[in-house]
Amino acid sequence: VAAALIAQGHSEEAEGHYEEARRIFSKSSGESMHVAKVAFATAEAYAQQEAHALALKHFEVALHIQTEILGDKHPSVAATCDAIADEHEAAGDSVKALEFYMKALELRVASLDAEDVLVADSHFRLGASLHKQRSDRVKAWEHLNASYEISRKKRGEDNAKTVQYKSLMDDAWLVNGNILAL
């Protein structure tokens, strides 16, 4: 209900529904994963409306609950870190975005096989953010290359994500028309 109200521009009423859902779930089972899911869905709805502060508030609630229940090295926690990073990037805070992209990558490397496609996706998000900022081109290329290599092995050369990863990696390789010196 909260997400539909947010989409219609009724943020205050949505917050009431969110708080009611949180109260009901918390009363029955403490800070449960149900509350985390409601917080995450509410955050996504706010993100679609570009209400960055409200989206971040709800993503942080989801992250806190997930970390308490699942521990700090779980793929779901990494996915929420990616969502927080995306929202910081959308809000123009590239420093915080990089912090959360890095955290997501670290969590995935710690909890999954190093060749997992989710690790590739984290490398891509981090590399793409670095590339967009033009802050550390070598690191950007290294992460983009890692994303491409893992995706190529796991998804195949013609997979849409693999093609996307290669395209940005190739773009990062060229700096103002010159080849990046590694």
C-alpha positions as semicolon CSV with decimal commas, in nm:
position;residue;x (nm);y (nm);z (nm)
1;V;0,000;0,000;0,000
2;A;0,280;0,241;0,093
3;A;0,455;0,195;-0,242
4;A;0,133;0,267;-0,436
5;L;0,070;0,579;-0,230
6;I;0,425;0,700;-0,289
7;A;0,384;0,648;-0,663
8;Q;0,073;0,866;-0,647
9;G;0,257;1,138;-0,456
10;H;0,101;1,074;-0,114
11;S;0,419;1,045;0,092
12;E;0,271;1,137;0,430
13;E;-0,007;0,881;0,401
14;A;0,246;0,623;0,278
15;E;0,465;0,685;0,582
16;G;0,163;0,613;0,802
17;H;0,104;0,278;0,630
18;Y;0,474;0,194;0,650
19;E;0,486;0,271;1,024
20;E;0,168;0,067;1,082
21;A;0,316;-0,233;0,897
22;R;0,639;-0,197;1,090
23;R;0,449;-0,178;1,421
24;I;0,246;-0,490;1,340
25;F;0,545;-0,696;1,228
26;S;0,766;-0,575;1,514
27;K;0,499;-0,657;1,769
28;S;0,460;-1,012;1,641
29;S;0,820;-1,106;1,573
30;G;1,060;-0,829;1,669
31;E;1,260;-0,662;1,392
32;S;1,178;-0,932;1,140
33;M;1,274;-0,978;0,779
34;H;0,914;-0,878;0,701
35;V;0,992;-0,530;0,830
36;A;1,314;-0,524;0,626
37;K;1,120;-0,620;0,313
38;V;0,859;-0,350;0,377
39;A;1,135;-0,093;0,437
40;F;1,316;-0,200;0,119
41;A;1,000;-0,185;-0,093
42;T;0,914;0,156;0,051
43;A;1,267;0,277;-0,022
44;E;1,244;0,155;-0,382
45;A;0,917;0,342;-0,427
46;Y;1,076;0,662;-0,294
47;A;1,379;0,606;-0,519
48;Q;1,151;0,587;-0,824
49;Q;1,005;0,922;-0,720
50;E;1,359;1,061;-0,672
51;A;1,286;1,130;-0,306
52;H;1,645;1,049;-0,216
53;A;1,643;1,135;0,156
54;L;1,334;0,922;0,222
55;A;1,464;0,637;0,006
56;L;1,796;0,638;0,192
57;K;1,618;0,645;0,529
58;H;1,421;0,331;0,444
59;F;1,715;0,152;0,279
60;E;1,915;0,214;0,598
61;V;1,636;0,061;0,809
62;A;1,634;-0,245;0,582
63;L;2,014;-0,270;0,600
64;H;2,015;-0,246;0,979
65;I;1,753;-0,519;1,019
66;Q;1,914;-0,745;0,758
67;T;2,253;-0,711;0,926
68;E;2,102;-0,792;1,267
69;I;1,922;-1,101;1,138
70;L;2,148;-1,230;0,860
71;G;2,487;-1,106;0,975
72;D;2,713;-0,866;0,793
73;K;2,838;-1,114;0,532
74;H;2,521;-1,210;0,349
75;P;2,434;-1,157;-0,021
76;S;2,106;-0,984;0,072
77;V;2,300;-0,730;0,279
78;A;2,525;-0,673;-0,023
79;A;2,220;-0,615;-0,246
80;T;2,091;-0,353;-0,004
81;C;2,435;-0,187;-0,001
82;D;2,413;-0,170;-0,383
83;A;2,070;-0,009;-0,359
84;I;2,201;0,246;-0,109
85;A;2,498;0,318;-0,336
86;D;2,268;0,363;-0,636
87;E;2,057;0,607;-0,437
88;H;2,360;0,806;-0,319
89;E;2,480;0,822;-0,679
90;A;2,136;0,939;-0,797
91;A;2,144;1,206;-0,525
92;G;2,486;1,322;-0,646
93;D;2,693;1,193;-0,353
94;S;2,957;0,995;-0,540
95;V;3,179;0,954;-0,234
96;K;2,907;0,775;-0,036
97;A;2,810;0,578;-0,346
98;L;3,166;0,446;-0,381
99;E;3,172;0,356;-0,012
100;F;2,861;0,140;-0,046
101;Y;2,961;-0,013;-0,382
102;M;3,291;-0,116;-0,220
103;K;3,110;-0,257;0,082
104;A;2,878;-0,459;-0,145
105;L;3,175;-0,599;-0,336
106;E;3,356;-0,691;-0,013
107;L;3,046;-0,866;0,122
108;R;2,996;-1,063;-0,198
109;V;3,360;-1,168;-0,216
110;A;3,338;-1,281;0,149
111;S;3,011;-1,473;0,107
112;L;3,019;-1,605;-0,250
113;D;3,258;-1,773;-0,490
114;A;3,499;-1,518;-0,641
115;E;3,369;-1,616;-0,986
116;D;3,001;-1,571;-0,899
117;V;2,803;-1,346;-1,136
118;L;2,695;-1,131;-0,840
119;V;3,063;-1,060;-0,773
120;A;3,093;-0,962;-1,140
121;D;2,795;-0,730;-1,100
122;S;2,954;-0,566;-0,796
123;H;3,282;-0,516;-0,981
124;F;3,086;-0,357;-1,265
125;R;2,891;-0,116;-1,042
126;L;3,207;-0,007;-0,863
127;G;3,405;0,024;-1,186
128;A;3,124;0,212;-1,360
129;S;3,098;0,458;-1,072
130;L;3,475;0,518;-1,070
131;H;3,471;0,558;-1,449
132;K;3,181;0,802;-1,437
133;Q;3,364;1,015;-1,179
134;R;3,691;0,997;-1,371
135;S;3,854;0,968;-1,028
136;D;4,076;0,659;-1,055
137;R;4,082;0,532;-1,409
138;V;4,316;0,242;-1,342
139;K;4,096;0,105;-1,063
140;A;3,787;0,166;-1,275
141;W;3,935;-0,038;-1,558
142;E;4,051;-0,315;-1,320
143;H;3,700;-0,355;-1,177
144;L;3,538;-0,334;-1,520
145;N;3,783;-0,592;-1,653
146;A;3,710;-0,824;-1,357
147;S;3,336;-0,787;-1,420
148;Y;3,380;-0,867;-1,787
149;E;3,604;-1,171;-1,731
150;I;3,374;-1,329;-1,472
151;S;3,063;-1,256;-1,679
152;R;3,223;-1,393;-1,996
153;K;3,313;-1,719;-1,819
154;K;2,982;-1,761;-1,639
155;R;2,727;-1,604;-1,874
156;G;2,896;-1,634;-2,209
157;E;3,040;-1,390;-2,462
158;D;2,704;-1,296;-2,617
159;N;2,513;-1,236;-2,293
160;A;2,368;-0,883;-2,271
161;K;2,544;-0,806;-1,942
162;T;2,874;-0,941;-2,071
163;V;2,843;-0,719;-2,379
164;Q;2,757;-0,419;-2,160
165;Y;3,053;-0,490;-1,931
166;K;3,291;-0,518;-2,227
167;S;3,164;-0,197;-2,381
168;L;3,226;0,010;-2,069
169;M;3,558;-0,165;-2,009
170;D;3,667;-0,073;-2,361
171;D;3,551;0,285;-2,304
172;A;3,749;0,302;-1,978
173;W;4,054;0,171;-2,164
174;L;4,056;0,483;-2,376
175;V;4,127;0,807;-2,194
176;N;4,065;1,114;-2,408
177;G;4,143;0,906;-2,715
178;N;4,462;0,762;-2,562
179;I;4,511;0,410;-2,432
180;L;4,516;0,386;-2,053
181;A;4,862;0,310;-1,917
182;L;4,839;0,034;-1,655
